[in-house]
Amino acid sequence: MNNITYEYRYLLELLKGQKKLKRLRTGWSKHHLFKTISVYLLIDILLNFIIIFPLYLLFEQFFDTYNEFLKNDFEIILLGVLILPFIEELLFRWPMVYKELHFKLFLVLVSLILITLYWPIGLALFISVLFLVSLDWKKDYKYDIEGLHAKYSRHIFWILTVSFALVHMSNYDYQSIPIWVYPFMVIPQFIGGVFLGIVRIRFGLRYSIILHSLFNLFAFGVDFIFG
């Protein structure tokens, strides 16, 4: 219970701007990490029961339009619990902490994804990105990119978190869902995205990937049992 109380106060202080979200110093214990992830997983489960399930009952006819592209349990585990969490964490949590090499790899990843979606724009971006990553940003740019990232870290956090939630609107059929229902359907992703971002910054990307996989495992498990 002390862990839940501590994390609750920590989240409130973050939202109020009284505490700065930053990476923990080296030497933190895995036990502390385990407790933190357990608390966030528990909060996510509780919020699903308190908020999401009532919303599901209220908008059940719209939730039924979810694209059932996963054919069997193996595909669910492989794609929904392993592959997608990894890709989404690279896209929406990786840039929350600045490292020049990581940012360069992130830009390459985004351009490659755009090539698969719309190749003319993606290819043009990819060529531009190749030029950018070949430069030494600290020497070749007069702007302090790392300093700008630190200055606007809070904005970056919320932009990526909201984007993460909005991307999940693609899970539903646009033609049969009223636009005013969309925000309700991505509440779980927004709340989960906040927790994932906090874990990513405090502990590292690998642990936000693990937590993301646990979130999805729970969601698919509930859908399998009650769906």
KOLBATOR-394756 format. One record per residue: x, y, z of N, C-alpha, C in turn; residue number from 1; residue in three letters. Coordinates in Angstrom, 2 decimals, decimal comma. Layout:
REM KOLBATOR-394756
n_c1	n_c2	n_c3	ca_c1	ca_c2	ca_c3	c_c1	c_c2	c_c3	nr	rest
X	Y	Z	X	Y	Z	X	Y	Z	NUM	ALA
...
This chain:
REM KOLBATOR-394756
n_c1	n_c2	n_c3	ca_c1	ca_c2	ca_c3	c_c1	c_c2	c_c3	nr	rest
0,83	-1,21	0,00	0,00	0,00	0,00	0,86	1,26	0,00	1	MET
2,02	1,21	0,68	2,92	2,36	0,70	3,41	2,71	-0,70	2	ASN
3,66	1,67	-1,51	4,11	1,90	-2,88	3,05	2,61	-3,70	3	ASN
1,79	2,19	-3,54	0,68	2,81	-4,26	0,53	4,26	-3,85	4	ILE
0,62	4,52	-2,54	0,51	5,89	-2,03	1,63	6,77	-2,57	5	THR
2,85	6,23	-2,58	4,00	7,00	-3,07	3,84	7,34	-4,55	6	TYR
3,46	6,35	-5,36	3,32	6,59	-6,79	2,16	7,53	-7,08	7	GLU
1,10	7,44	-6,28	-0,05	8,34	-6,45	0,39	9,78	-6,21	8	TYR
1,13	10,00	-5,13	1,62	11,35	-4,84	2,61	11,81	-5,90	9	ARG
3,43	10,89	-6,36	4,41	11,21	-7,40	3,71	11,67	-8,67	10	TYR
2,65	10,95	-9,07	1,90	11,31	-10,27	1,23	12,67	-10,11	11	LEU
0,67	12,94	-8,94	0,03	14,23	-8,70	1,05	15,37	-8,79	12	LEU
2,22	15,16	-8,23	3,26	16,19	-8,28	3,74	16,42	-9,70	13	GLU
3,79	15,35	-10,50	4,17	15,51	-11,91	3,13	16,33	-12,66	14	LEU
1,85	16,00	-12,45	0,78	16,70	-13,15	0,71	18,17	-12,74	15	LEU
1,03	18,46	-11,49	1,00	19,84	-11,00	2,28	20,60	-11,35	16	LYS
3,26	19,89	-11,89	4,52	20,54	-12,22	5,43	20,76	-11,04	17	GLY
5,13	20,09	-9,91	5,94	20,25	-8,71	7,16	19,33	-8,71	18	GLN
7,15	18,34	-9,57	8,27	17,40	-9,65	8,67	17,23	-11,11	19	LYS
9,95	17,18	-11,35	10,46	17,02	-12,72	10,68	15,54	-13,00	20	LYS
10,16	15,09	-14,13	10,32	13,70	-14,52	11,71	13,51	-15,11	21	LEU
12,51	12,68	-14,48	13,87	12,46	-14,95	14,31	11,03	-14,65	22	LYS
15,35	10,63	-15,32	15,88	9,28	-15,15	16,48	9,11	-13,76	23	ARG
16,21	7,97	-13,14	16,78	7,69	-11,83	18,29	7,51	-11,95	24	LEU
18,97	7,85	-10,90	20,42	7,67	-10,89	20,76	6,18	-10,97	25	ARG
21,93	5,90	-11,49	22,37	4,50	-11,57	22,48	3,92	-10,17	26	THR
22,20	2,64	-10,08	22,28	1,97	-8,79	20,93	1,67	-8,17	27	GLY
19,83	2,07	-8,85	18,51	1,73	-8,31	18,32	0,22	-8,37	28	TRP
17,53	-0,28	-7,43	17,36	-1,73	-7,31	16,26	-2,23	-8,24	29	SER
16,43	-3,46	-8,69	15,40	-4,09	-9,52	14,12	-4,28	-8,72	30	LYS
14,27	-4,40	-7,40	13,09	-4,54	-6,54	12,22	-3,29	-6,63	31	HIS
12,87	-2,12	-6,64	12,13	-0,86	-6,77	11,43	-0,79	-8,13	32	HIS
12,12	-1,22	-9,17	11,53	-1,27	-10,51	10,32	-2,18	-10,53	33	LEU
10,46	-3,38	-9,97	9,36	-4,35	-9,95	8,15	-3,78	-9,23	34	PHE
8,38	-3,10	-8,10	7,27	-2,53	-7,34	6,57	-1,43	-8,15	35	LYS
7,37	-0,60	-8,82	6,79	0,50	-9,60	5,95	-0,03	-10,76	36	THR
6,49	-0,99	-11,51	5,75	-1,57	-12,63	4,48	-2,26	-12,13	37	ILE
4,59	-2,95	-10,99	3,42	-3,63	-10,42	2,33	-2,64	-10,05	38	SER
2,75	-1,50	-9,49	1,77	-0,47	-9,11	1,06	0,07	-10,34	39	VAL
1,81	0,39	-11,40	1,20	0,94	-12,61	0,30	-0,09	-13,29	40	TYR
0,72	-1,35	-13,27	-0,12	-2,40	-13,86	-1,41	-2,54	-13,06	41	LEU
-1,31	-2,47	-11,74	-2,50	-2,57	-10,89	-3,43	-1,38	-11,13	42	LEU
-2,86	-0,17	-11,21	-3,68	1,01	-11,47	-4,38	0,90	-12,82	43	ILE
-3,66	0,41	-13,82	-4,24	0,25	-15,15	-5,39	-0,75	-15,12	44	ASP
-5,23	-1,84	-14,40	-6,30	-2,84	-14,28	-7,51	-2,25	-13,57	45	ILE
-7,26	-1,52	-12,48	-8,36	-0,91	-11,74	-9,11	0,11	-12,59	46	LEU
-8,36	0,93	-13,34	-9,00	1,92	-14,19	-9,83	1,26	-15,29	47	LEU
-9,37	0,11	-15,77	-10,15	-0,62	-16,77	-11,49	-1,06	-16,20	48	ASN
-11,48	-1,53	-14,97	-12,72	-1,97	-14,34	-13,62	-0,79	-13,99	49	PHE
-13,02	0,31	-13,55	-13,80	1,46	-13,09	-14,30	2,33	-14,25	50	ILE
-13,45	2,53	-15,26	-13,77	3,46	-16,35	-14,08	2,77	-17,66	51	ILE
-13,19	1,88	-18,08	-13,28	1,34	-19,43	-14,44	0,38	-19,61	52	ILE
-14,65	-0,53	-18,67	-15,73	-1,49	-18,82	-17,11	-0,82	-18,86	53	PHE
-17,38	0,19	-17,98	-18,65	0,92	-18,12	-18,79	1,60	-19,48	54	PRO
-17,68	2,16	-19,99	-17,73	2,77	-21,32	-18,03	1,72	-22,39	55	LEU
-17,46	0,54	-22,20	-17,72	-0,54	-23,16	-19,20	-0,89	-23,17	56	TYR
-19,82	-0,98	-21,99	-21,24	-1,30	-21,91	-22,08	-0,19	-22,53	57	LEU
-21,63	1,06	-22,36	-22,38	2,20	-22,89	-22,28	2,29	-24,40	58	LEU
-21,08	1,99	-24,94	-20,84	2,11	-26,38	-20,54	0,76	-27,02	59	PHE
-21,20	-0,28	-26,53	-20,86	-1,63	-26,97	-20,99	-1,81	-28,47	60	GLU
-22,01	-1,18	-29,07	-22,21	-1,37	-30,51	-21,07	-0,80	-31,32	61	GLN
-20,37	0,20	-30,78	-19,24	0,78	-31,49	-17,97	-0,02	-31,27	62	PHE
-17,81	-0,53	-30,06	-16,64	-1,36	-29,79	-16,67	-2,64	-30,60	63	PHE
-17,84	-3,07	-30,99	-17,96	-4,29	-31,78	-17,39	-4,12	-33,18	64	ASP
-17,08	-2,88	-33,57	-16,53	-2,66	-34,91	-15,02	-2,81	-34,95	65	THR
-14,44	-3,24	-33,85	-12,98	-3,44	-33,79	-12,55	-4,40	-34,89	66	TYR
-11,48	-4,03	-35,56	-11,01	-4,84	-36,68	-10,40	-6,15	-36,18	67	ASN
-11,06	-7,25	-36,44	-10,57	-8,55	-35,99	-9,61	-9,13	-37,02	68	GLU
-8,39	-8,60	-37,02	-7,41	-9,08	-38,00	-6,51	-10,17	-37,42	69	PHE
-6,64	-10,47	-36,14	-5,84	-11,53	-35,55	-6,65	-12,82	-35,57	70	LEU
-6,14	-13,83	-36,23	-6,91	-15,03	-36,52	-6,83	-16,09	-35,44	71	LYS
-5,73	-16,15	-34,69	-5,59	-17,20	-33,69	-4,79	-16,70	-32,50	72	ASN
-4,71	-17,55	-31,47	-4,04	-17,14	-30,23	-2,56	-16,86	-30,46	73	ASP
-1,92	-17,61	-31,34	-0,49	-17,39	-31,60	-0,25	-16,01	-32,19	74	PHE
-1,11	-15,59	-33,13	-0,97	-14,27	-33,74	-1,22	-13,18	-32,70	75	GLU
-2,15	-13,42	-31,79	-2,43	-12,44	-30,74	-1,20	-12,23	-29,87	76	ILE
-0,59	-13,33	-29,45	0,59	-13,23	-28,59	1,76	-12,60	-29,36	77	ILE
1,98	-13,07	-30,58	3,13	-12,61	-31,36	3,02	-11,13	-31,72	78	LEU
1,87	-10,74	-32,27	1,70	-9,37	-32,74	1,30	-8,42	-31,62	79	LEU
0,24	-8,78	-30,89	-0,32	-7,87	-29,91	0,48	-7,73	-28,63	80	GLY
1,19	-8,77	-28,24	1,89	-8,74	-26,96	3,41	-8,57	-27,13	81	VAL
3,95	-8,93	-28,27	5,40	-8,85	-28,46	5,82	-7,80	-29,49	82	LEU
5,30	-7,90	-30,72	5,79	-7,04	-31,81	5,29	-5,61	-31,68	83	ILE
3,97	-5,42	-31,54	3,41	-4,07	-31,49	3,92	-3,25	-30,31	84	LEU
3,98	-3,82	-29,10	4,55	-3,02	-28,00	5,97	-2,54	-28,28	85	PRO
6,78	-3,39	-28,91	8,15	-3,01	-29,23	8,18	-1,84	-30,22	86	PHE
7,39	-1,95	-31,30	7,37	-0,90	-32,32	6,81	0,40	-31,77	87	ILE
5,71	0,30	-31,01	5,07	1,51	-30,49	5,95	2,21	-29,45	88	GLU
6,69	1,45	-28,68	7,60	2,08	-27,72	8,74	2,81	-28,43	89	GLU
9,22	2,24	-29,53	10,25	2,92	-30,31	9,73	4,24	-30,88	90	LEU
8,47	4,24	-31,31	7,91	5,43	-31,94	7,49	6,50	-30,93	91	LEU
6,88	6,08	-29,82	6,24	7,05	-28,93	6,94	7,24	-27,59	92	PHE
7,89	6,40	-27,22	8,60	6,58	-25,96	10,10	6,80	-26,14	93	ARG
10,66	6,26	-27,19	12,11	6,39	-27,42	12,56	7,85	-27,44	94	TRP
11,82	8,76	-28,13	12,29	10,16	-28,22	12,13	10,95	-26,93	95	PRO
11,55	10,37	-25,88	11,34	11,11	-24,64	12,64	11,40	-23,91	96	MET
13,66	10,61	-24,20	14,99	10,84	-23,62	15,96	11,13	-24,77	97	VAL
16,71	12,20	-24,64	17,56	12,61	-25,77	18,93	11,94	-25,73	98	TYR
19,27	11,30	-26,83	20,62	10,87	-27,16	20,73	11,01	-28,67	99	LYS
21,82	11,61	-29,13	21,92	11,92	-30,56	21,78	10,67	-31,42	100	GLU
22,46	9,60	-31,07	22,39	8,37	-31,85	20,97	7,82	-31,87	101	LEU
20,32	7,83	-30,71	18,96	7,31	-30,63	18,00	8,14	-31,47	102	HIS
18,19	9,46	-31,46	17,32	10,32	-32,26	17,52	10,08	-33,74	103	PHE
18,75	9,86	-34,14	19,03	9,57	-35,55	18,37	8,26	-35,97	104	LYS
18,48	7,24	-35,13	17,85	5,96	-35,44	16,33	6,09	-35,46	105	LEU
15,80	6,93	-34,57	14,36	7,17	-34,53	13,88	7,80	-35,84	106	PHE
14,61	8,78	-36,35	14,24	9,43	-37,61	14,28	8,44	-38,77	107	LEU
15,28	7,57	-38,78	15,36	6,54	-39,81	14,16	5,61	-39,73	108	VAL
13,79	5,20	-38,52	12,64	4,31	-38,32	11,36	4,95	-38,83	109	LEU
11,14	6,22	-38,48	9,92	6,93	-38,92	9,87	7,02	-40,43	110	VAL
10,99	7,33	-41,07	11,01	7,45	-42,53	10,74	6,10	-43,20	111	SER
11,25	5,02	-42,63	11,01	3,69	-43,19	9,54	3,30	-43,06	112	LEU
8,92	3,66	-41,94	7,50	3,38	-41,77	6,67	4,18	-42,76	113	ILE
7,05	5,44	-42,99	6,33	6,27	-43,95	6,45	5,72	-45,37	114	LEU
7,58	5,10	-45,68	7,74	4,48	-47,00	6,70	3,39	-47,21	115	ILE
6,41	2,62	-46,17	5,42	1,55	-46,28	4,00	2,11	-46,39	116	THR
3,78	3,33	-45,85	2,44	3,92	-45,89	2,21	4,72	-47,16	117	LEU
3,17	5,55	-47,53	3,06	6,36	-48,76	4,48	6,63	-49,24	118	TYR
4,94	5,81	-50,15	6,36	5,77	-50,47	6,95	7,06	-51,04	119	TRP
6,22	7,89	-51,82	6,87	9,11	-52,32	7,34	10,04	-51,20	120	PRO
6,45	10,28	-50,22	6,83	11,14	-49,10	7,86	10,44	-48,22	121	ILE
7,63	9,16	-47,98	8,55	8,40	-47,14	9,95	8,35	-47,71	122	GLY
10,05	8,16	-49,03	11,36	8,08	-49,67	12,08	9,43	-49,61	123	LEU
11,33	10,51	-49,85	11,93	11,85	-49,77	12,44	12,13	-48,36	124	ALA
11,63	11,74	-47,37	12,05	11,94	-45,98	13,26	11,07	-45,65	125	LEU
13,26	9,85	-46,16	14,37	8,92	-45,89	15,69	9,48	-46,42	126	PHE
15,66	10,04	-47,63	16,87	10,63	-48,21	17,35	11,82	-47,37	127	ILE
16,39	12,64	-46,93	16,74	13,79	-46,09	17,32	13,32	-44,76	128	SER
16,72	12,27	-44,20	17,18	11,75	-42,91	18,60	11,19	-43,02	129	VAL
18,88	10,51	-44,14	20,23	9,98	-44,33	21,28	11,09	-44,31	130	LEU
20,92	12,24	-44,88	21,83	13,39	-44,85	22,00	13,90	-43,43	131	PHE
20,89	13,99	-42,70	20,93	14,52	-41,33	21,75	13,62	-40,41	132	LEU
21,55	12,31	-40,53	22,23	11,40	-39,60	23,73	11,31	-39,90	133	VAL
24,13	11,76	-41,09	25,56	11,72	-41,43	26,33	12,86	-40,78	134	SER
25,61	13,83	-40,24	26,24	15,00	-39,64	26,48	14,78	-38,15	135	LEU
27,42	15,52	-37,62	27,63	15,57	-36,17	26,83	16,75	-35,65	136	ASP
25,73	16,46	-34,97	24,79	17,53	-34,60	25,42	18,55	-33,66	137	TRP
26,29	18,12	-32,80	26,89	19,05	-31,85	27,84	20,03	-32,54	138	LYS
28,52	19,56	-33,58	29,51	20,40	-34,27	28,91	21,17	-35,44	139	LYS
27,96	20,54	-36,15	27,48	21,11	-37,41	26,26	22,02	-37,24	140	ASP
25,61	21,99	-36,07	24,44	22,84	-35,86	24,75	23,89	-34,80	141	TYR
24,29	25,10	-35,05	24,50	26,16	-34,06	23,48	26,07	-32,93	142	LYS
22,39	25,32	-33,16	21,37	25,17	-32,13	21,74	24,04	-31,18	143	TYR
21,45	24,24	-29,92	21,69	23,22	-28,91	20,46	22,30	-28,88	144	ASP
20,50	21,23	-29,68	19,35	20,34	-29,80	19,05	19,66	-28,48	145	ILE
20,10	19,24	-27,79	19,90	18,59	-26,49	19,28	19,56	-25,50	146	GLU
19,73	20,81	-25,54	19,16	21,82	-24,65	17,70	22,11	-24,97	147	GLY
17,38	22,16	-26,27	15,99	22,37	-26,67	15,11	21,21	-26,22	148	LEU
15,63	20,00	-26,33	14,87	18,83	-25,89	14,60	18,91	-24,39	149	HIS
15,61	19,31	-23,62	15,44	19,43	-22,18	14,44	20,54	-21,84	150	ALA
14,49	21,64	-22,59	13,60	22,77	-22,33	12,15	22,41	-22,59	151	LYS
11,92	21,64	-23,64	10,55	21,31	-24,03	10,21	19,85	-23,75	152	TYR
10,89	19,25	-22,79	10,68	17,83	-22,49	9,24	17,54	-22,07	153	SER
8,63	18,45	-21,31	7,24	18,25	-20,89	6,30	18,26	-22,10	154	ARG
6,53	19,19	-23,02	5,70	19,25	-24,23	5,88	17,99	-25,07	155	HIS
7,13	17,54	-25,20	7,41	16,33	-25,97	6,69	15,14	-25,36	156	ILE
6,72	15,05	-24,04	6,06	13,95	-23,34	4,58	13,89	-23,68	157	PHE
3,89	15,03	-23,57	2,44	15,04	-23,78	2,07	14,91	-25,25	158	TRP
2,85	15,47	-26,14	2,57	15,32	-27,58	2,68	13,86	-27,99	159	ILE
3,72	13,18	-27,53	3,90	11,76	-27,87	2,83	10,90	-27,22	160	LEU
2,44	11,24	-25,98	1,42	10,46	-25,28	0,06	10,60	-25,95	161	THR
-0,32	11,82	-26,30	-1,59	12,04	-27,00	-1,56	11,38	-28,37	162	VAL
-0,44	11,49	-29,07	-0,32	10,85	-30,39	-0,47	9,34	-30,28	163	SER
0,12	8,77	-29,25	0,01	7,32	-29,01	-1,45	6,91	-28,86	164	PHE
-2,22	7,72	-28,12	-3,64	7,41	-27,94	-4,41	7,57	-29,25	165	ALA
-4,16	8,66	-29,96	-4,92	8,94	-31,19	-4,66	7,90	-32,28	166	LEU
-3,44	7,38	-32,33	-3,12	6,36	-33,34	-4,02	5,14	-33,20	167	VAL
-4,45	4,86	-31,97	-5,28	3,67	-31,74	-6,72	3,85	-32,23	168	HIS
-7,06	5,04	-32,71	-8,37	5,19	-33,34	-8,47	4,34	-34,60	169	MET
-7,32	4,02	-35,17	-7,32	3,20	-36,39	-7,80	1,78	-36,13	170	SER
-7,97	1,43	-34,85	-8,48	0,09	-34,53	-9,96	-0,06	-34,86	171	ASN
-10,63	1,05	-35,14	-12,08	1,03	-35,29	-12,50	1,47	-36,69	172	TYR
-13,73	1,15	-37,00	-14,30	1,46	-38,31	-14,81	2,90	-38,32	173	ASP
-14,14	3,78	-39,05	-14,51	5,19	-39,07	-15,93	5,41	-39,57	174	TYR
-16,42	4,57	-40,47	-17,70	4,80	-41,12	-18,89	4,53	-40,20	175	GLN
-18,69	3,77	-39,14	-19,83	3,40	-38,30	-19,74	3,98	-36,89	176	SER
-18,69	4,75	-36,59	-18,52	5,30	-35,25	-18,63	6,83	-35,30	177	ILE
-19,54	7,43	-34,52	-19,63	8,89	-34,46	-18,32	9,47	-33,94	178	PRO
-17,93	10,61	-34,46	-16,64	11,19	-34,12	-16,54	11,53	-32,63	179	ILE
-17,69	11,83	-31,99	-17,65	12,19	-30,58	-17,36	11,00	-29,67	180	TRP
-17,45	9,80	-30,21	-17,17	8,59	-29,43	-15,67	8,30	-29,39	181	VAL
-14,92	8,80	-30,38	-13,49	8,48	-30,49	-12,69	8,72	-29,20	182	TYR
-12,82	9,91	-28,58	-12,01	10,15	-27,37	-12,24	9,13	-26,27	183	PRO
-13,49	8,66	-26,13	-13,79	7,68	-25,10	-13,07	6,36	-25,36	184	PHE
-12,92	6,02	-26,62	-12,35	4,72	-26,97	-10,84	4,66	-26,78	185	MET
-10,19	5,80	-26,70	-8,73	5,79	-26,54	-8,30	6,24	-25,15	186	VAL
-9,24	6,34	-24,22	-8,88	6,66	-22,84	-7,88	5,66	-22,26	187	ILE
-8,07	4,34	-22,48	-7,10	3,38	-21,93	-5,69	3,62	-22,47	188	PRO
-5,58	3,91	-23,77	-4,26	4,12	-24,37	-3,61	5,40	-23,84	189	GLN
-4,43	6,43	-23,58	-3,87	7,67	-23,06	-3,33	7,47	-21,64	190	PHE
-4,13	6,86	-20,78	-3,70	6,63	-19,40	-2,49	5,69	-19,38	191	ILE
-2,58	4,61	-20,15	-1,45	3,69	-20,22	-0,21	4,36	-20,77	192	GLY
-0,39	5,27	-21,74	0,74	5,98	-22,32	1,45	6,86	-21,31	193	GLY
0,69	7,45	-20,38	1,31	8,25	-19,32	2,21	7,38	-18,46	194	VAL
1,70	6,22	-18,05	2,50	5,32	-17,22	3,74	4,82	-17,96	195	PHE
3,55	4,46	-19,22	4,67	3,95	-20,02	5,75	5,02	-20,19	196	LEU
5,33	6,26	-20,40	6,29	7,35	-20,54	7,09	7,57	-19,27	197	GLY
6,40	7,49	-18,14	7,09	7,67	-16,85	8,12	6,57	-16,63	198	ILE
7,72	5,33	-16,90	8,65	4,20	-16,72	9,82	4,32	-17,69	199	VAL
9,54	4,74	-18,93	10,61	4,87	-19,92	11,67	5,88	-19,46	200	ARG
11,21	7,02	-18,95	12,15	8,07	-18,56	12,88	7,70	-17,27	201	ILE
12,17	7,13	-16,33	12,78	6,83	-15,03	13,72	5,63	-15,08	202	ARG
13,33	4,59	-15,83	14,08	3,34	-15,78	14,75	2,95	-17,10	203	PHE
14,13	3,32	-18,22	14,71	2,96	-19,51	13,68	2,35	-20,45	204	GLY
14,01	2,33	-21,74	13,07	1,89	-22,77	12,69	0,42	-22,63	205	LEU
13,63	-0,43	-22,27	13,33	-1,86	-22,21	12,22	-2,16	-21,21	206	ARG
12,16	-1,36	-20,14	11,16	-1,63	-19,11	9,79	-1,09	-19,49	207	TYR
9,75	-0,03	-20,28	8,45	0,42	-20,79	7,92	-0,57	-21,81	208	SER
8,80	-1,23	-22,56	8,37	-2,28	-23,49	7,76	-3,44	-22,72	209	ILE
8,41	-3,83	-21,62	7,89	-4,93	-20,80	6,52	-4,57	-20,23	210	ILE
6,39	-3,35	-19,69	5,11	-2,92	-19,12	4,04	-2,85	-20,20	211	LEU
4,38	-2,37	-21,37	3,44	-2,30	-22,49	2,95	-3,69	-22,86	212	HIS
3,85	-4,65	-22,90	3,47	-6,03	-23,20	2,52	-6,58	-22,14	213	SER
2,77	-6,23	-20,88	1,88	-6,68	-19,80	0,51	-6,04	-19,92	214	LEU
0,46	-4,74	-20,26	-0,82	-4,08	-20,50	-1,62	-4,82	-21,57	215	PHE
-0,97	-5,09	-22,69	-1,66	-5,75	-23,81	-2,05	-7,18	-23,46	216	ASN
-1,20	-7,87	-22,72	-1,51	-9,24	-22,31	-2,77	-9,26	-21,46	217	LEU
-2,90	-8,29	-20,55	-4,10	-8,20	-19,73	-5,32	-7,89	-20,59	218	PHE
-5,19	-6,92	-21,51	-6,32	-6,53	-22,36	-6,79	-7,69	-23,22	219	ALA
-5,85	-8,40	-23,85	-6,21	-9,54	-24,68	-6,77	-10,68	-23,83	220	PHE
-6,24	-10,83	-22,62	-6,74	-11,87	-21,73	-8,18	-11,64	-21,33	221	GLY
-8,51	-10,39	-20,99	-9,89	-10,05	-20,64	-10,82	-10,25	-21,83	222	VAL
-10,36	-9,82	-23,01	-11,17	-9,98	-24,22	-11,39	-11,46	-24,54	223	ASP
-10,36	-12,28	-24,30	-10,47	-13,72	-24,57	-11,45	-14,39	-23,60	224	PHE
-11,40	-13,98	-22,32	-12,24	-14,61	-21,30	-13,70	-14,17	-21,43	225	ILE
-13,91	-12,85	-21,59	-15,28	-12,33	-21,59	-15,82	-12,06	-22,99	226	PHE
-14,91	-12,03	-23,98	-15,38	-11,76	-25,34	-15,84	-13,00	-26,01	227	GLY
